[in-house]
């Protein structure tokens, strides 16, 4: 969705709203008590964390990237 060619710009409000949606889906998935479904949101959570990071350049550091993203 965020990486779609239709997306021309991303702003902080959009990321914040996307984070609310991801959080809602994560909570819903946890209630299903199926770890495979809950794991499906790990990559989305990592993308949101990266977009909300004050230091996006840390993504370029391989050790930090492997640990956080």
C-alpha positions as CSV (number, residue, x, y, z in Angstrom):
1,X,0.0,0.0,0.0
2,X,2.6,2.6,1.0
3,X,5.0,1.4,-1.7
4,X,2.3,1.6,-4.4
5,X,3.2,3.7,-7.5
6,X,-0.1,5.6,-6.8
7,X,1.3,7.0,-3.6
8,X,3.0,10.3,-4.5
9,X,3.6,11.7,-1.0
10,X,3.5,10.5,2.6
11,X,3.1,12.8,5.5
12,X,3.3,12.4,9.3
13,X,-0.5,12.4,9.7
14,X,-0.9,9.7,7.1
15,X,1.7,7.6,8.8
16,X,0.1,8.1,12.2
17,X,-3.3,7.0,10.8
18,X,-1.7,4.0,9.2
19,X,-0.1,3.1,12.5
20,X,-3.6,3.3,14.2
21,X,-4.9,0.9,11.6
22,X,-2.0,-1.5,12.0
23,X,-2.4,-1.5,15.8
24,X,-6.1,-2.2,15.5
25,X,-5.4,-5.2,13.2
26,X,-2.6,-6.4,15.4
27,X,-5.0,-6.5,18.4
28,X,-7.7,-8.2,16.4
29,X,-5.2,-10.8,15.2
30,X,-4.0,-11.5,18.8
31,X,-7.6,-12.2,19.8
32,X,-7.7,-15.0,17.2
33,X,-5.0,-16.7,19.1
34,X,-3.2,-17.9,16.0
35,X,0.4,-16.9,16.0
36,X,0.7,-17.2,12.2
37,X,-1.9,-14.5,11.7
38,X,-0.3,-12.2,14.3
39,X,3.1,-12.6,12.6
40,X,1.6,-11.4,9.4
41,X,1.8,-7.8,10.8
42,X,5.5,-7.8,11.8
43,X,6.6,-6.3,8.5
44,X,3.9,-3.6,8.6
45,X,5.0,-2.7,12.1
46,X,8.6,-2.4,11.1
47,X,7.7,-0.1,8.2
48,X,5.6,2.1,10.5
49,X,8.4,2.2,13.0
50,X,10.9,3.2,10.3
51,X,8.6,5.9,8.9
52,X,8.0,7.3,12.4
53,X,11.7,7.2,13.3
54,X,13.5,10.5,13.8
55,X,16.6,9.0,12.4
56,X,15.7,7.3,9.2
57,X,19.5,7.1,8.3
58,X,19.9,4.4,10.9
59,X,18.2,2.1,8.4
60,X,21.4,2.4,6.3
61,X,23.5,0.9,9.1
62,X,23.3,-2.9,8.6
63,X,23.5,-3.9,12.3
64,X,20.8,-1.5,13.3
65,X,18.6,-2.4,10.3
66,X,18.9,-6.1,11.1
67,X,18.0,-5.5,14.8
68,X,15.1,-3.1,14.3
69,X,13.8,-3.6,10.8
